[in-house]
Amino acid sequence: MAFTMHSHSGQFCPGHAKDQLEEIVQRGLALGFSTMALTEHMPRTSIDDLYPEEVPYPPSPLFSYG
């Protein structure tokens, strides 16, 4: 029984994933997964919640700093 309990898509986690959500689901089905947990991220509004590669430079007024 193949399964995964941690998967991201570039659609919702562009900092460290690349494929679209539909592609992730289709690939899991093609691999015969019977269970998949899609652990996408919630929108983050604090700079402290971003991965280093997601930190905007120059700083953006859309995020609170600290």
PDB file of N, H, CA, C and O in Angstrom:
ATOM      1  N   MET A   1       0.852  -1.178   0.000  1.00  0.00           N
ATOM      2  CA  MET A   1       0.000   0.000   0.000  1.00  0.00           C
ATOM      3  C   MET A   1       0.898   1.242   0.000  1.00  0.00           C
ATOM      4  O   MET A   1       1.539   1.550   1.005  1.00  0.00           O
ATOM      5  N   ALA A   2       0.940   1.936  -1.105  1.00  0.00           N
ATOM      6  H   ALA A   2       0.419   1.687  -1.922  1.00  0.00           H
ATOM      7  CA  ALA A   2       1.733   3.161  -1.205  1.00  0.00           C
ATOM      8  C   ALA A   2       0.933   4.345  -0.685  1.00  0.00           C
ATOM      9  O   ALA A   2      -0.269   4.450  -0.927  1.00  0.00           O
ATOM     10  N   PHE A   3       1.620   5.243   0.040  1.00  0.00           N
ATOM     11  H   PHE A   3       2.596   5.157   0.236  1.00  0.00           H
ATOM     12  CA  PHE A   3       0.967   6.456   0.535  1.00  0.00           C
ATOM     13  C   PHE A   3       2.018   7.514   0.834  1.00  0.00           C
ATOM     14  O   PHE A   3       3.206   7.214   0.956  1.00  0.00           O
ATOM     15  N   THR A   4       1.566   8.744   0.948  1.00  0.00           N
ATOM     16  H   THR A   4       0.601   8.988   0.849  1.00  0.00           H
ATOM     17  CA  THR A   4       2.413   9.839   1.394  1.00  0.00           C
ATOM     18  C   THR A   4       1.612  10.688   2.368  1.00  0.00           C
ATOM     19  O   THR A   4       0.406  10.872   2.201  1.00  0.00           O
ATOM     20  N   MET A   5       2.284  11.197   3.374  1.00  0.00           N
ATOM     21  H   MET A   5       3.264  11.047   3.509  1.00  0.00           H
ATOM     22  CA  MET A   5       1.602  12.029   4.370  1.00  0.00           C
ATOM     23  C   MET A   5       2.168  13.443   4.393  1.00  0.00           C
ATOM     24  O   MET A   5       1.896  14.208   5.318  1.00  0.00           O
ATOM     25  N   HIS A   6       2.952  13.790   3.381  1.00  0.00           N
ATOM     26  H   HIS A   6       3.173  13.169   2.629  1.00  0.00           H
ATOM     27  CA  HIS A   6       3.513  15.145   3.336  1.00  0.00           C
ATOM     28  C   HIS A   6       3.836  15.493   1.892  1.00  0.00           C
ATOM     29  O   HIS A   6       4.772  14.944   1.309  1.00  0.00           O
ATOM     30  N   SER A   7       3.070  16.395   1.323  1.00  0.00           N
ATOM     31  H   SER A   7       2.311  16.841   1.797  1.00  0.00           H
ATOM     32  CA  SER A   7       3.274  16.792  -0.063  1.00  0.00           C
ATOM     33  C   SER A   7       2.924  18.263  -0.226  1.00  0.00           C
ATOM     34  O   SER A   7       1.968  18.749   0.379  1.00  0.00           O
ATOM     35  N   HIS A   8       3.693  18.969  -1.040  1.00  0.00           N
ATOM     36  H   HIS A   8       4.469  18.574  -1.532  1.00  0.00           H
ATOM     37  CA  HIS A   8       3.444  20.383  -1.336  1.00  0.00           C
ATOM     38  C   HIS A   8       3.340  20.569  -2.838  1.00  0.00           C
ATOM     39  O   HIS A   8       3.861  19.762  -3.609  1.00  0.00           O
ATOM     40  N   SER A   9       2.672  21.627  -3.248  1.00  0.00           N
ATOM     41  H   SER A   9       2.249  22.282  -2.621  1.00  0.00           H
ATOM     42  CA  SER A   9       2.659  21.997  -4.659  1.00  0.00           C
ATOM     43  C   SER A   9       3.264  23.387  -4.819  1.00  0.00           C
ATOM     44  O   SER A   9       3.247  24.196  -3.892  1.00  0.00           O
ATOM     45  N   GLY A  10       3.794  23.648  -5.999  1.00  0.00           N
ATOM     46  H   GLY A  10       3.808  22.991  -6.752  1.00  0.00           H
ATOM     47  CA  GLY A  10       4.311  24.980  -6.292  1.00  0.00           C
ATOM     48  C   GLY A  10       3.196  26.006  -6.396  1.00  0.00           C
ATOM     49  O   GLY A  10       3.446  27.211  -6.356  1.00  0.00           O
ATOM     50  N   GLN A  11       1.977  25.533  -6.530  1.00  0.00           N
ATOM     51  H   GLN A  11       1.774  24.555  -6.563  1.00  0.00           H
ATOM     52  CA  GLN A  11       0.815  26.414  -6.608  1.00  0.00           C
ATOM     53  C   GLN A  11       0.612  27.154  -5.288  1.00  0.00           C
ATOM     54  O   GLN A  11       0.225  28.322  -5.283  1.00  0.00           O
ATOM     55  N   PHE A  12       0.872  26.474  -4.165  1.00  0.00           N
ATOM     56  H   PHE A  12       1.186  25.525  -4.169  1.00  0.00           H
ATOM     57  CA  PHE A  12       0.656  27.072  -2.856  1.00  0.00           C
ATOM     58  C   PHE A  12       1.929  27.200  -2.038  1.00  0.00           C
ATOM     59  O   PHE A  12       1.923  27.878  -1.011  1.00  0.00           O
ATOM     60  N   CYS A  13       3.008  26.579  -2.455  1.00  0.00           N
ATOM     61  H   CYS A  13       3.013  26.028  -3.289  1.00  0.00           H
ATOM     62  CA  CYS A  13       4.294  26.643  -1.755  1.00  0.00           C
ATOM     63  C   CYS A  13       5.402  26.913  -2.771  1.00  0.00           C
ATOM     64  O   CYS A  13       6.305  26.092  -2.928  1.00  0.00           O
ATOM     65  N   PRO A  14       5.345  28.054  -3.462  1.00  0.00           N
ATOM     66  CA  PRO A  14       6.285  28.294  -4.550  1.00  0.00           C
ATOM     67  C   PRO A  14       7.736  28.438  -4.114  1.00  0.00           C
ATOM     68  O   PRO A  14       8.636  28.361  -4.951  1.00  0.00           O
ATOM     69  N   GLY A  15       7.979  28.641  -2.846  1.00  0.00           N
ATOM     70  H   GLY A  15       7.249  28.703  -2.166  1.00  0.00           H
ATOM     71  CA  GLY A  15       9.358  28.787  -2.381  1.00  0.00           C
ATOM     72  C   GLY A  15      10.134  27.491  -2.392  1.00  0.00           C
ATOM     73  O   GLY A  15      11.359  27.510  -2.509  1.00  0.00           O
ATOM     74  N   HIS A  16       9.447  26.356  -2.273  1.00  0.00           N
ATOM     75  H   HIS A  16       8.451  26.341  -2.178  1.00  0.00           H
ATOM     76  CA  HIS A  16      10.179  25.091  -2.216  1.00  0.00           C
ATOM     77  C   HIS A  16       9.444  23.926  -2.865  1.00  0.00           C
ATOM     78  O   HIS A  16       9.653  22.772  -2.490  1.00  0.00           O
ATOM     79  N   ALA A  17       8.594  24.219  -3.825  1.00  0.00           N
ATOM     80  H   ALA A  17       8.424  25.156  -4.129  1.00  0.00           H
ATOM     81  CA  ALA A  17       7.932  23.192  -4.625  1.00  0.00           C
ATOM     82  C   ALA A  17       7.697  23.780  -6.003  1.00  0.00           C
ATOM     83  O   ALA A  17       7.739  24.998  -6.174  1.00  0.00           O
ATOM     84  N   LYS A  18       7.447  22.915  -7.004  1.00  0.00           N
ATOM     85  H   LYS A  18       7.413  21.925  -6.865  1.00  0.00           H
ATOM     86  CA  LYS A  18       7.301  23.470  -8.347  1.00  0.00           C
ATOM     87  C   LYS A  18       6.058  23.006  -9.092  1.00  0.00           C
ATOM     88  O   LYS A  18       5.499  23.784  -9.865  1.00  0.00           O
ATOM     89  N   ASP A  19       5.605  21.785  -8.896  1.00  0.00           N
ATOM     90  H   ASP A  19       6.059  21.153  -8.268  1.00  0.00           H
ATOM     91  CA  ASP A  19       4.478  21.268  -9.666  1.00  0.00           C
ATOM     92  C   ASP A  19       3.141  21.816  -9.168  1.00  0.00           C
ATOM     93  O   ASP A  19       2.997  22.178  -8.000  1.00  0.00           O
ATOM     94  N   GLN A  20       2.176  21.867 -10.070  1.00  0.00           N
ATOM     95  H   GLN A  20       2.293  21.573 -11.019  1.00  0.00           H
ATOM     96  CA  GLN A  20       0.837  22.317  -9.713  1.00  0.00           C
ATOM     97  C   GLN A  20       0.128  21.231  -8.901  1.00  0.00           C
ATOM     98  O   GLN A  20       0.455  20.050  -9.020  1.00  0.00           O
ATOM     99  N   LEU A  21      -0.835  21.629  -8.084  1.00  0.00           N
ATOM    100  H   LEU A  21      -1.101  22.589  -7.988  1.00  0.00           H
ATOM    101  CA  LEU A  21      -1.546  20.708  -7.208  1.00  0.00           C
ATOM    102  C   LEU A  21      -2.150  19.540  -7.988  1.00  0.00           C
ATOM    103  O   LEU A  21      -2.039  18.392  -7.559  1.00  0.00           O
ATOM    104  N   GLU A  22      -2.782  19.812  -9.115  1.00  0.00           N
ATOM    105  H   GLU A  22      -2.873  20.745  -9.464  1.00  0.00           H
ATOM    106  CA  GLU A  22      -3.386  18.745  -9.925  1.00  0.00           C
ATOM    107  C   GLU A  22      -2.335  17.732 -10.383  1.00  0.00           C
ATOM    108  O   GLU A  22      -2.598  16.529 -10.412  1.00  0.00           O
ATOM    109  N   GLU A  23      -1.146  18.222 -10.740  1.00  0.00           N
ATOM    110  H   GLU A  23      -0.933  19.198 -10.717  1.00  0.00           H
ATOM    111  CA  GLU A  23      -0.071  17.319 -11.169  1.00  0.00           C
ATOM    112  C   GLU A  23       0.377  16.409 -10.026  1.00  0.00           C
ATOM    113  O   GLU A  23       0.682  15.237 -10.249  1.00  0.00           O
ATOM    114  N   ILE A  24       0.417  16.941  -8.814  1.00  0.00           N
ATOM    115  H   ILE A  24       0.169  17.893  -8.633  1.00  0.00           H
ATOM    116  CA  ILE A  24       0.798  16.147  -7.637  1.00  0.00           C
ATOM    117  C   ILE A  24      -0.217  15.032  -7.422  1.00  0.00           C
ATOM    118  O   ILE A  24       0.155  13.877  -7.213  1.00  0.00           O
ATOM    119  N   VAL A  25      -1.489  15.377  -7.473  1.00  0.00           N
ATOM    120  H   VAL A  25      -1.791  16.315  -7.643  1.00  0.00           H
ATOM    121  CA  VAL A  25      -2.553  14.382  -7.270  1.00  0.00           C
ATOM    122  C   VAL A  25      -2.503  13.321  -8.359  1.00  0.00           C
ATOM    123  O   VAL A  25      -2.580  12.129  -8.061  1.00  0.00           O
ATOM    124  N   GLN A  26      -2.376  13.734  -9.621  1.00  0.00           N
ATOM    125  H   GLN A  26      -2.313  14.703  -9.864  1.00  0.00           H
ATOM    126  CA  GLN A  26      -2.328  12.785 -10.725  1.00  0.00           C
ATOM    127  C   GLN A  26      -1.119  11.858 -10.622  1.00  0.00           C
ATOM    128  O   GLN A  26      -1.224  10.672 -10.936  1.00  0.00           O
ATOM    129  N   ARG A  27       0.018  12.381 -10.189  1.00  0.00           N
ATOM    130  H   ARG A  27       0.103  13.344  -9.934  1.00  0.00           H
ATOM    131  CA  ARG A  27       1.220  11.552 -10.033  1.00  0.00           C
ATOM    132  C   ARG A  27       1.012  10.523  -8.915  1.00  0.00           C
ATOM    133  O   ARG A  27       1.401   9.364  -9.058  1.00  0.00           O
ATOM    134  N   GLY A  28       0.408  10.942  -7.821  1.00  0.00           N
ATOM    135  H   GLY A  28       0.092  11.883  -7.705  1.00  0.00           H
ATOM    136  CA  GLY A  28       0.106  10.007  -6.735  1.00  0.00           C
ATOM    137  C   GLY A  28      -0.805   8.881  -7.197  1.00  0.00           C
ATOM    138  O   GLY A  28      -0.587   7.720  -6.851  1.00  0.00           O
ATOM    139  N   LEU A  29      -1.827   9.221  -7.979  1.00  0.00           N
ATOM    140  H   LEU A  29      -2.005  10.164  -8.261  1.00  0.00           H
ATOM    141  CA  LEU A  29      -2.730   8.197  -8.523  1.00  0.00           C
ATOM    142  C   LEU A  29      -1.984   7.251  -9.461  1.00  0.00           C
ATOM    143  O   LEU A  29      -2.193   6.038  -9.426  1.00  0.00           O
ATOM    144  N   ALA A  30      -1.118   7.812 -10.294  1.00  0.00           N
ATOM    145  H   ALA A  30      -0.949   8.797 -10.322  1.00  0.00           H
ATOM    146  CA  ALA A  30      -0.354   6.984 -11.229  1.00  0.00           C
ATOM    147  C   ALA A  30       0.589   6.027 -10.498  1.00  0.00           C
ATOM    148  O   ALA A  30       0.861   4.929 -10.983  1.00  0.00           O
ATOM    149  N   LEU A  31       1.086   6.446  -9.334  1.00  0.00           N
ATOM    150  H   LEU A  31       0.865   7.338  -8.940  1.00  0.00           H
ATOM    151  CA  LEU A  31       1.969   5.599  -8.535  1.00  0.00           C
ATOM    152  C   LEU A  31       1.202   4.590  -7.695  1.00  0.00           C
ATOM    153  O   LEU A  31       1.802   3.742  -7.034  1.00  0.00           O
ATOM    154  N   GLY A  32      -0.125   4.678  -7.717  1.00  0.00           N
ATOM    155  H   GLY A  32      -0.613   5.367  -8.254  1.00  0.00           H
ATOM    156  CA  GLY A  32      -0.949   3.737  -6.972  1.00  0.00           C
ATOM    157  C   GLY A  32      -1.144   4.095  -5.507  1.00  0.00           C
ATOM    158  O   GLY A  32      -1.497   3.237  -4.698  1.00  0.00           O
ATOM    159  N   PHE A  33      -0.918   5.348  -5.163  1.00  0.00           N
ATOM    160  H   PHE A  33      -0.632   6.046  -5.820  1.00  0.00           H
ATOM    161  CA  PHE A  33      -1.121   5.761  -3.774  1.00  0.00           C
ATOM    162  C   PHE A  33      -2.585   5.581  -3.394  1.00  0.00           C
ATOM    163  O   PHE A  33      -3.481   5.963  -4.147  1.00  0.00           O
ATOM    164  N   SER A  34      -2.816   5.010  -2.246  1.00  0.00           N
ATOM    165  H   SER A  34      -2.088   4.700  -1.635  1.00  0.00           H
ATOM    166  CA  SER A  34      -4.185   4.863  -1.742  1.00  0.00           C
ATOM    167  C   SER A  34      -4.532   5.995  -0.784  1.00  0.00           C
ATOM    168  O   SER A  34      -5.706   6.241  -0.508  1.00  0.00           O
ATOM    169  N   THR A  35      -3.513   6.681  -0.278  1.00  0.00           N
ATOM    170  H   THR A  35      -2.559   6.481  -0.502  1.00  0.00           H
ATOM    171  CA  THR A  35      -3.702   7.783   0.671  1.00  0.00           C
ATOM    172  C   THR A  35      -2.687   8.873   0.376  1.00  0.00           C
ATOM    173  O   THR A  35      -1.509   8.593   0.157  1.00  0.00           O
ATOM    174  N   MET A  36      -3.150  10.123   0.370  1.00  0.00           N
ATOM    175  H   MET A  36      -4.107  10.351   0.548  1.00  0.00           H
ATOM    176  CA  MET A  36      -2.258  11.274   0.210  1.00  0.00           C
ATOM    177  C   MET A  36      -2.700  12.378   1.149  1.00  0.00           C
ATOM    178  O   MET A  36      -3.884  12.709   1.214  1.00  0.00           O
ATOM    179  N   ALA A  37      -1.759  12.945   1.872  1.00  0.00           N
ATOM    180  H   ALA A  37      -0.797  12.676   1.819  1.00  0.00           H
ATOM    181  CA  ALA A  37      -2.037  14.125   2.683  1.00  0.00           C
ATOM    182  C   ALA A  37      -1.366  15.306   1.986  1.00  0.00           C
ATOM    183  O   ALA A  37      -0.147  15.317   1.811  1.00  0.00           O
ATOM    184  N   LEU A  38      -2.152  16.288   1.593  1.00  0.00           N
ATOM    185  H   LEU A  38      -3.142  16.279   1.736  1.00  0.00           H
ATOM    186  CA  LEU A  38      -1.617  17.473   0.940  1.00  0.00           C
ATOM    187  C   LEU A  38      -1.454  18.554   1.995  1.00  0.00           C
ATOM    188  O   LEU A  38      -2.438  19.106   2.487  1.00  0.00           O
ATOM    189  N   THR A  39      -0.232  18.848   2.332  1.00  0.00           N
ATOM    190  H   THR A  39       0.567  18.399   1.932  1.00  0.00           H
ATOM    191  CA  THR A  39       0.058  19.746   3.443  1.00  0.00           C
ATOM    192  C   THR A  39       0.503  21.110   2.926  1.00  0.00           C
ATOM    193  O   THR A  39       1.652  21.514   3.107  1.00  0.00           O
ATOM    194  N   GLU A  40      -0.418  21.804   2.285  1.00  0.00           N
ATOM    195  H   GLU A  40      -1.351  21.475   2.138  1.00  0.00           H
ATOM    196  CA  GLU A  40      -0.114  23.133   1.765  1.00  0.00           C
ATOM    197  C   GLU A  40      -0.008  24.122   2.922  1.00  0.00           C
ATOM    198  O   GLU A  40      -0.489  23.861   4.025  1.00  0.00           O
ATOM    199  N   HIS A  41       0.622  25.250   2.654  1.00  0.00           N
ATOM    200  H   HIS A  41       1.012  25.462   1.758  1.00  0.00           H
ATOM    201  CA  HIS A  41       0.820  26.261   3.689  1.00  0.00           C
ATOM    202  C   HIS A  41      -0.297  27.298   3.670  1.00  0.00           C
ATOM    203  O   HIS A  41      -0.879  27.590   2.626  1.00  0.00           O
ATOM    204  N   MET A  42      -0.575  27.833   4.819  1.00  0.00           N
ATOM    205  H   MET A  42      -0.101  27.596   5.667  1.00  0.00           H
ATOM    206  CA  MET A  42      -1.499  28.957   4.929  1.00  0.00           C
ATOM    207  C   MET A  42      -0.750  30.221   4.529  1.00  0.00           C
ATOM    208  O   MET A  42       0.470  30.283   4.679  1.00  0.00           O
ATOM    209  N   PRO A  43      -1.447  31.220   4.028  1.00  0.00           N
ATOM    210  CA  PRO A  43      -0.767  32.485   3.715  1.00  0.00           C
ATOM    211  C   PRO A  43      -0.076  33.034   4.965  1.00  0.00           C
ATOM    212  O   PRO A  43      -0.617  32.963   6.068  1.00  0.00           O
ATOM    213  N   ARG A  44       1.107  33.572   4.778  1.00  0.00           N
ATOM    214  H   ARG A  44       1.547  33.630   3.881  1.00  0.00           H
ATOM    215  CA  ARG A  44       1.868  34.120   5.899  1.00  0.00           C
ATOM    216  C   ARG A  44       2.018  35.619   5.723  1.00  0.00           C
ATOM    217  O   ARG A  44       2.309  36.093   4.625  1.00  0.00           O
ATOM    218  N   THR A  45       1.827  36.349   6.773  1.00  0.00           N
ATOM    219  H   THR A  45       1.592  35.964   7.665  1.00  0.00           H
ATOM    220  CA  THR A  45       1.896  37.809   6.686  1.00  0.00           C
ATOM    221  C   THR A  45       3.057  38.380   7.473  1.00  0.00           C
ATOM    222  O   THR A  45       3.252  39.596   7.475  1.00  0.00           O
ATOM    223  N   SER A  46       3.828  37.548   8.138  1.00  0.00           N
ATOM    224  H   SER A  46       3.670  36.561   8.137  1.00  0.00           H
ATOM    225  CA  SER A  46       4.981  38.023   8.896  1.00  0.00           C
ATOM    226  C   SER A  46       6.262  37.539   8.224  1.00  0.00           C
ATOM    227  O   SER A  46       6.350  36.381   7.815  1.00  0.00           O
ATOM    228  N   ILE A  47       7.235  38.403   8.111  1.00  0.00           N
ATOM    229  H   ILE A  47       7.163  39.343   8.443  1.00  0.00           H
ATOM    230  CA  ILE A  47       8.513  38.055   7.501  1.00  0.00           C
ATOM    231  C   ILE A  47       9.168  36.902   8.258  1.00  0.00           C
ATOM    232  O   ILE A  47       9.916  36.120   7.671  1.00  0.00           O
ATOM    233  N   ASP A  48       8.892  36.794   9.550  1.00  0.00           N
ATOM    234  H   ASP A  48       8.285  37.429  10.027  1.00  0.00           H
ATOM    235  CA  ASP A  48       9.473  35.729  10.369  1.00  0.00           C
ATOM    236  C   ASP A  48       8.957  34.344   9.978  1.00  0.00           C
ATOM    237  O   ASP A  48       9.582  33.339  10.317  1.00  0.00           O
ATOM    238  N   ASP A  49       7.831  34.275   9.275  1.00  0.00           N
ATOM    239  H   ASP A  49       7.323  35.091   9.000  1.00  0.00           H
ATOM    240  CA  ASP A  49       7.243  32.998   8.875  1.00  0.00           C
ATOM    241  C   ASP A  49       7.720  32.509   7.510  1.00  0.00           C
ATOM    242  O   ASP A  49       7.359  31.409   7.092  1.00  0.00           O
ATOM    243  N   LEU A  50       8.524  33.305   6.812  1.00  0.00           N
ATOM    244  H   LEU A  50       8.818  34.199   7.152  1.00  0.00           H
ATOM    245  CA  LEU A  50       8.960  32.954   5.468  1.00  0.00           C
ATOM    246  C   LEU A  50      10.243  32.128   5.488  1.00  0.00           C
ATOM    247  O   LEU A  50      11.061  32.243   6.401  1.00  0.00           O
ATOM    248  N   TYR A  51      10.400  31.294   4.465  1.00  0.00           N
ATOM    249  H   TYR A  51       9.736  31.199   3.724  1.00  0.00           H
ATOM    250  CA  TYR A  51      11.671  30.609   4.255  1.00  0.00           C
ATOM    251  C   TYR A  51      12.648  31.642   3.704  1.00  0.00           C
ATOM    252  O   TYR A  51      12.221  32.615   3.083  1.00  0.00           O
ATOM    253  N   PRO A  52      13.948  31.453   3.917  1.00  0.00           N
ATOM    254  CA  PRO A  52      14.921  32.458   3.460  1.00  0.00           C
ATOM    255  C   PRO A  52      14.767  32.828   1.987  1.00  0.00           C
ATOM    256  O   PRO A  52      14.902  33.999   1.631  1.00  0.00           O
ATOM    257  N   GLU A  53      14.487  31.853   1.128  1.00  0.00           N
ATOM    258  H   GLU A  53      14.377  30.902   1.417  1.00  0.00           H
ATOM    259  CA  GLU A  53      14.366  32.162  -0.295  1.00  0.00           C
ATOM    260  C   GLU A  53      13.080  32.923  -0.633  1.00  0.00           C
ATOM    261  O   GLU A  53      12.921  33.389  -1.761  1.00  0.00           O
ATOM    262  N   GLU A  54      12.172  33.052   0.322  1.00  0.00           N
ATOM    263  H   GLU A  54      12.301  32.673   1.238  1.00  0.00           H
ATOM    264  CA  GLU A  54      10.923  33.773   0.088  1.00  0.00           C
ATOM    265  C   GLU A  54      10.961  35.214   0.595  1.00  0.00           C
ATOM    266  O   GLU A  54      10.059  35.999   0.302  1.00  0.00           O
ATOM    267  N   VAL A  55      11.984  35.558   1.342  1.00  0.00           N
ATOM    268  H   VAL A  55      12.717  34.920   1.580  1.00  0.00           H
ATOM    269  CA  VAL A  55      12.060  36.910   1.915  1.00  0.00           C
ATOM    270  C   VAL A  55      12.259  37.903   0.781  1.00  0.00           C
ATOM    271  O   VAL A  55      13.231  37.811   0.031  1.00  0.00           O
ATOM    272  N   PRO A  56      11.340  38.852   0.658  1.00  0.00           N
ATOM    273  CA  PRO A  56      11.457  39.820  -0.439  1.00  0.00           C
ATOM    274  C   PRO A  56      12.605  40.797  -0.214  1.00  0.00           C
ATOM    275  O   PRO A  56      12.857  41.235   0.909  1.00  0.00           O
ATOM    276  N   TYR A  57      13.272  41.117  -1.268  1.00  0.00           N
ATOM    277  H   TYR A  57      13.067  40.761  -2.180  1.00  0.00           H
ATOM    278  CA  TYR A  57      14.310  42.145  -1.197  1.00  0.00           C
ATOM    279  C   TYR A  57      14.174  43.033  -2.414  1.00  0.00           C
ATOM    280  O   TYR A  57      14.206  42.529  -3.537  1.00  0.00           O
ATOM    281  N   PRO A  58      14.029  44.295  -2.243  1.00  0.00           N
ATOM    282  CA  PRO A  58      14.000  44.995  -0.954  1.00  0.00           C
ATOM    283  C   PRO A  58      12.732  44.662  -0.163  1.00  0.00           C
ATOM    284  O   PRO A  58      11.753  44.180  -0.733  1.00  0.00           O
ATOM    285  N   PRO A  59      12.749  44.917   1.138  1.00  0.00           N
ATOM    286  CA  PRO A  59      11.586  44.573   1.978  1.00  0.00           C
ATOM    287  C   PRO A  59      10.282  45.153   1.422  1.00  0.00           C
ATOM    288  O   PRO A  59      10.256  46.252   0.868  1.00  0.00           O
ATOM    289  N   SER A  60       9.222  44.393   1.584  1.00  0.00           N
ATOM    290  H   SER A  60       9.243  43.500   2.034  1.00  0.00           H
ATOM    291  CA  SER A  60       7.917  44.762   1.061  1.00  0.00           C
ATOM    292  C   SER A  60       7.009  45.266   2.175  1.00  0.00           C
ATOM    293  O   SER A  60       7.047  44.719   3.277  1.00  0.00           O
ATOM    294  N   PRO A  61       6.192  46.292   1.927  1.00  0.00           N
ATOM    295  CA  PRO A  61       5.250  46.762   2.952  1.00  0.00           C
ATOM    296  C   PRO A  61       4.109  45.783   3.178  1.00  0.00           C
ATOM    297  O   PRO A  61       3.296  45.996   4.078  1.00  0.00           O
ATOM    298  N   LEU A  62       4.021  44.697   2.377  1.00  0.00           N
ATOM    299  H   LEU A  62       4.681  44.524   1.646  1.00  0.00           H
ATOM    300  CA  LEU A  62       2.965  43.722   2.549  1.00  0.00           C
ATOM    301  C   LEU A  62       3.199  42.824   3.751  1.00  0.00           C
ATOM    302  O   LEU A  62       2.282  42.131   4.191  1.00  0.00           O
ATOM    303  N   PHE A  63       4.417  42.826   4.290  1.00  0.00           N
ATOM    304  H   PHE A  63       5.162  43.389   3.933  1.00  0.00           H
ATOM    305  CA  PHE A  63       4.736  41.972   5.414  1.00  0.00           C
ATOM    306  C   PHE A  63       5.052  42.816   6.632  1.00  0.00           C
ATOM    307  O   PHE A  63       5.576  43.925   6.523  1.00  0.00           O
ATOM    308  N   SER A  64       4.722  42.268   7.802  1.00  0.00           N
ATOM    309  H   SER A  64       4.297  41.367   7.891  1.00  0.00           H
ATOM    310  CA  SER A  64       5.126  42.940   9.033  1.00  0.00           C
ATOM    311  C   SER A  64       6.492  42.381   9.435  1.00  0.00           C
ATOM    312  O   SER A  64       6.738  41.183   9.302  1.00  0.00           O
ATOM    313  N   TYR A  65       7.341  43.210   9.905  1.00  0.00           N
ATOM    314  H   TYR A  65       7.142  44.184  10.014  1.00  0.00           H
ATOM    315  CA  TYR A  65       8.704  42.805  10.276  1.00  0.00           C
ATOM    316  C   TYR A  65       8.838  42.831  11.786  1.00  0.00           C
ATOM    317  O   TYR A  65       9.083  43.878  12.384  1.00  0.00           O
ATOM    318  N   GLY A  66       8.674  41.659  12.397  1.00  0.00           N
ATOM    319  H   GLY A  66       8.475  40.808  11.911  1.00  0.00           H
ATOM    320  CA  GLY A  66       8.871  41.550  13.845  1.00  0.00           C
ATOM    321  C   GLY A  66       7.622  41.708  14.539  1.00  0.00           C
ATOM    322  O   GLY A  66       7.587  41.647  15.768  1.00  0.00           O
TER     323      GLY A  66
END
